[in-house]
Amino acid sequence: MLYSTGSTHLLSAILTRASGQSTLVLARNWFEPLKGFAITAWDRDPQGVYLGGNQMAMSTRSLLAFGELYRNGGKTPEGVQIVPADWIAQSWQHRTNSRFTGDSYGYGWFLRTMAGRDVRYAWGYGGQMLYIVPSLGLTAAMTSEEDAPSARTGYRDSLHALMTDIILASEAGTADSPG
């Protein structure tokens, strides 16, 4: 298993062919019960297949709703199971290490420790980040300039440092709260 948007693009093509519907239609149908989530646009390849692993137009709010869905075991706030909990557990298991970060990588998720906590994160071009810290019940979405690389510039590392500060602040707030 290697990190590759080519793999997720191939999956998009397979889903499209097997279902007879575009990946965008499938995603909109599958995630329709998730309030606050929308993919407003999505780039396609020259054959018309949606790219699978990138170029989805989502608001920060949509990204956060998706993260909360995963953090809550695939269930919406109303209790509707959209993503099987077993799939989430499998996707958050170490499968390989990213050649880009050195972090562990599962199925579509990077895995690392921040401030002593296990963190799952999705990383999009330009610093579009989704962080989930299960032990704190914390989900954070960050959107950034979408047309500038974030790894080579060190910007991704700055976002990781910001998330570490958020975790530490959350821990301090939890320690200060009663009962």
C-alpha positions in Angstrom: 0.0 0.0 0.0 1.4 3.4 -1.1 0.0 6.8 -0.8 -1.2 7.7 -4.2 -4.0 9.9 -5.6 -3.8 7.7 -8.6 -5.2 4.9 -6.5 -8.2 6.9 -5.4 -8.7 8.1 -8.9 -8.8 4.5 -10.1 -11.3 3.8 -7.4 -13.4 6.7 -8.6 -13.4 5.2 -12.1 -14.3 1.7 -10.8 -17.2 3.1 -8.7 -18.5 5.1 -11.7 -18.4 2.1 -14.0 -19.9 -0.4 -11.5 -22.7 1.9 -10.4 -23.5 3.7 -13.7 -23.4 7.0 -11.7 -20.6 9.6 -11.4 -18.6 9.7 -8.2 -20.0 13.1 -7.5 -23.6 11.8 -7.7 -22.7 8.9 -5.5 -21.0 11.1 -2.9 -23.9 13.5 -2.8 -26.4 10.6 -2.4 -24.4 8.7 0.3 -23.7 11.8 2.3 -27.1 13.5 1.9 -28.1 12.7 5.5 -25.0 14.6 6.8 -26.2 18.2 7.5 -23.8 20.9 6.6 -21.8 18.8 4.1 -21.6 19.5 0.4 -19.3 19.0 -2.5 -20.1 21.9 -4.7 -17.8 21.1 -7.6 -15.2 18.5 -8.5 -12.7 18.4 -11.3 -12.7 15.6 -13.9 -10.1 13.9 -16.0 -10.3 14.1 -19.9 -12.6 11.0 -19.9 -15.1 12.7 -17.5 -14.2 10.7 -14.4 -14.1 12.7 -11.2 -10.5 12.8 -9.8 -11.2 10.7 -6.8 -8.5 11.9 -4.4 -8.4 15.7 -5.0 -9.9 18.8 -6.4 -13.2 18.6 -4.5 -14.7 22.0 -3.7 -15.8 22.0 -0.1 -16.2 24.7 2.4 -14.4 24.6 5.8 -17.8 23.8 7.3 -18.2 20.8 5.0 -14.8 19.6 5.8 -15.5 19.8 9.5 -18.8 17.9 9.1 -17.0 15.1 7.3 -14.4 15.0 10.1 -17.1 14.9 12.8 -18.7 12.0 10.9 -15.5 10.1 11.1 -14.8 11.1 14.7 -18.3 9.8 15.7 -17.8 6.4 14.2 -19.5 7.1 10.9 -22.7 8.4 12.4 -24.4 11.7 11.8 -25.5 13.8 14.9 -29.0 12.3 14.3 -27.5 8.7 14.6 -27.7 7.8 10.9 -24.8 5.4 10.1 -23.3 6.6 6.8 -19.8 5.1 7.0 -19.3 1.7 8.7 -17.4 2.0 11.9 -15.2 -0.9 11.0 -14.1 0.9 7.9 -13.1 3.9 9.9 -11.1 1.7 12.3 -9.4 0.0 9.3 -8.6 3.3 7.6 -6.9 4.6 10.8 -4.5 1.6 11.0 -0.9 2.0 10.0 -0.5 0.6 6.5 2.7 2.3 5.3 4.7 5.4 5.9 4.3 8.5 3.8 7.3 9.3 1.7 6.2 12.9 1.9 6.0 13.3 5.7 7.4 10.1 7.3 4.1 9.9 9.1 2.2 6.6 9.2 -0.5 6.3 6.6 -3.8 4.4 6.6 -6.5 4.4 4.0 -6.7 8.1 3.1 -5.5 9.3 6.5 -2.1 10.3 7.9 -1.5 9.2 11.4 0.9 10.9 13.9 1.3 11.9 17.5 0.9 15.6 18.5 1.3 16.8 22.1 1.3 13.1 23.1 -2.1 12.4 21.5 -2.9 10.1 18.5 -4.0 12.3 15.7 -5.6 11.4 12.3 -5.3 14.0 9.6 -6.2 14.5 6.0 -4.0 16.8 4.1 -4.9 18.6 0.9 -2.8 20.7 -1.4 -2.1 24.2 -0.2 -2.7 23.3 3.4 -6.3 22.2 3.5 -6.2 20.2 6.7 -8.6 18.0 8.7 -7.4 16.9 12.1 -9.2 14.4 14.4 -8.0 13.8 18.0 -10.3 10.9 19.2 -9.1 11.0 22.8 -10.1 14.6 23.2 -13.3 14.4 21.1 -11.7 17.1 18.9 -12.1 17.8 15.2 -10.5 20.8 13.5 -10.6 21.9 9.9 -8.2 24.4 8.4 -8.4 25.9 4.9 -5.5 27.8 3.4 -4.4 29.2 0.1 -5.3 26.4 -2.3 -2.8 27.1 -5.1 0.5 27.1 -3.2 2.4 24.0 -2.1 2.4 23.5 1.7 5.1 20.8 2.2 8.2 22.4 0.5 7.5 25.8 2.1 7.2 24.4 5.6 3.7 25.7 5.8 2.3 22.2 6.6 4.6 22.0 9.5 3.3 25.4 10.7 -0.2 24.1 10.5 0.9 21.0 12.5 2.4 23.3 15.2 -0.9 25.3 15.3 -2.8 22.0 15.8 -0.4 21.0 18.6 -1.2 24.4 20.3 -4.9 23.7 19.9 -4.5 20.3 21.5 -2.6 21.7 24.4 -5.2 24.4 24.8 -8.0 21.8 24.7 -6.2 19.8 27.4 -5.8 22.9 29.6 -9.5 23.7 29.1 -10.5 20.2 30.0 -8.3 20.2 33.1 -9.9 23.5 34.2 -13.5 22.5 33.6 -15.5 21.1 36.6 -16.2 17.4 36.9 
